[in-house]
């Protein structure tokens, strides 16, 4: 490759690196990995919000606060399913996760005991085809 082609390809690569995140229209965050979709920023999955955005129900359990996380998504064996739910605190620190077995779990529903934790929680729902979705709630 000659110098002129090398410079041209390097410039194209740099330009693509700046444009590509805008095309996906995904939110970035300080989380490891940094990429997730939300109701307000569904990126390329605009028609997938209803089945991928996790809902959070705050409950009072016998051992403190609990949350019930539900994703209105099919569990189609290993073809299309929710892989897991992840719960993070307001600083995006790990609080818990629940892995699903699509051959056994009929629906992606999980419950997490948060004890005496108070504040914002971030809940992630991971789909094997449509990436990671974030919703938040205050407990």
C-alpha positions as CSV (number, residue, x, y, z in Angstrom):
1,X,0.0,0.0,0.0
2,X,1.4,3.4,-0.9
3,X,1.5,6.4,1.4
4,X,-1.4,8.2,-0.3
5,X,-3.8,5.2,0.0
6,X,-2.7,4.7,3.6
7,X,-3.5,8.3,4.6
8,X,-6.8,8.1,2.7
9,X,-7.9,4.9,4.5
10,X,-6.8,6.3,7.9
11,X,-8.9,9.4,7.4
12,X,-11.9,7.3,6.3
13,X,-11.5,5.1,9.4
14,X,-11.2,8.1,11.7
15,X,-14.4,9.6,10.2
16,X,-16.3,6.4,10.5
17,X,-15.3,6.1,14.2
18,X,-16.8,9.5,14.9
19,X,-20.0,8.9,12.9
20,X,-20.8,5.3,13.8
21,X,-22.0,6.0,17.4
22,X,-24.3,8.7,16.1
23,X,-25.8,6.2,13.6
24,X,-26.7,3.7,16.4
25,X,-28.1,6.6,18.5
26,X,-27.4,4.6,21.7
27,X,-26.7,6.2,25.0
28,X,-23.2,5.8,26.4
29,X,-22.4,5.7,30.1
30,X,-19.7,5.3,32.6
31,X,-20.5,1.6,32.8
32,X,-18.1,-1.0,31.7
33,X,-18.8,-1.6,28.1
34,X,-20.7,1.7,28.0
35,X,-23.6,0.8,25.7
36,X,-27.2,0.3,26.3
37,X,-30.6,1.3,24.9
38,X,-33.4,3.1,26.7
39,X,-37.0,4.1,26.1
40,X,-35.9,7.6,25.0
41,X,-32.9,6.4,23.0
42,X,-33.7,3.0,21.4
43,X,-31.2,3.5,18.6
44,X,-31.7,1.0,15.8
45,X,-34.3,-0.9,17.9
46,X,-37.0,1.7,18.0
47,X,-39.7,-0.9,17.3
48,X,-38.4,-3.2,20.0
49,X,-39.0,-1.0,23.2
50,X,-42.1,-2.8,24.4
51,X,-40.6,-6.2,24.5
52,X,-37.1,-5.3,25.7
53,X,-37.3,-2.4,28.2
54,X,-37.4,-4.0,31.7
55,X,-40.1,-2.8,34.1
56,X,-39.3,-2.4,37.8
57,X,-41.8,-3.0,40.6
58,X,-40.8,-2.0,44.1
59,X,-42.0,-4.3,46.9
60,X,-41.6,-4.4,50.6
61,X,-40.4,-7.9,51.6
62,X,-39.8,-9.5,55.0
63,X,-36.1,-8.6,54.8
64,X,-36.4,-5.1,53.5
65,X,-36.9,-3.7,50.0
66,X,-37.3,-6.0,47.0
67,X,-37.7,-5.3,43.4
68,X,-39.5,-7.4,40.8
69,X,-38.0,-7.1,37.3
70,X,-40.1,-8.1,34.3
71,X,-39.3,-7.9,30.6
72,X,-42.3,-8.5,28.3
73,X,-40.3,-10.7,26.0
74,X,-40.8,-14.2,24.6
75,X,-38.5,-17.0,25.7
76,X,-38.2,-18.8,22.4
77,X,-35.8,-21.6,23.4
78,X,-32.3,-20.6,22.4
79,X,-33.6,-18.7,19.3
80,X,-34.6,-15.4,20.9
81,X,-34.7,-14.8,24.6
82,X,-33.7,-12.6,27.5
83,X,-30.3,-13.8,28.7
84,X,-30.3,-12.0,32.1
85,X,-31.4,-9.2,34.3
86,X,-28.7,-7.1,36.1
87,X,-29.3,-4.6,39.0
88,X,-26.9,-1.8,39.7
89,X,-27.0,0.9,42.3
90,X,-27.1,4.7,41.6
91,X,-23.3,4.7,41.0
92,X,-23.6,1.7,38.6
93,X,-22.1,-0.7,41.1
94,X,-23.3,-4.3,40.9
95,X,-26.1,-5.4,43.2
96,X,-27.2,-8.6,41.6
97,X,-28.1,-10.6,38.5
98,X,-30.4,-13.4,37.4
99,X,-29.5,-15.6,34.5
100,X,-32.3,-17.2,32.5
101,X,-32.5,-20.7,31.0
102,X,-34.6,-20.3,27.9
103,X,-35.3,-24.0,27.8
104,X,-36.9,-23.9,31.3
105,X,-37.9,-20.3,32.1
106,X,-41.3,-19.4,30.7
107,X,-40.9,-15.6,31.2
108,X,-38.1,-13.3,32.1
109,X,-39.1,-12.3,35.6
110,X,-36.7,-12.0,38.5
111,X,-36.9,-10.7,42.1
112,X,-34.0,-9.1,43.9
113,X,-33.7,-8.5,47.7
114,X,-32.0,-5.1,48.3
115,X,-32.1,-5.1,52.1
116,X,-32.0,-1.6,53.4
117,X,-30.7,0.0,50.2
118,X,-32.4,3.3,49.4
119,X,-31.9,5.3,46.2
120,X,-31.9,4.8,42.5
121,X,-31.5,1.4,40.9
122,X,-30.6,0.8,37.3
123,X,-31.9,-2.4,35.8
124,X,-30.6,-4.0,32.6
125,X,-32.3,-6.6,30.5
126,X,-30.0,-8.4,28.1
127,X,-31.5,-9.9,24.9
128,X,-29.5,-12.3,22.8
129,X,-30.5,-10.5,19.6
130,X,-31.4,-6.9,20.6
131,X,-28.7,-5.9,23.0
132,X,-28.9,-4.4,26.5
133,X,-31.8,-2.2,27.7
134,X,-31.8,0.0,30.8
135,X,-34.5,1.3,33.0
136,X,-34.3,3.0,36.4
137,X,-36.4,3.3,39.5
138,X,-36.2,4.8,43.0
139,X,-36.5,2.5,46.0
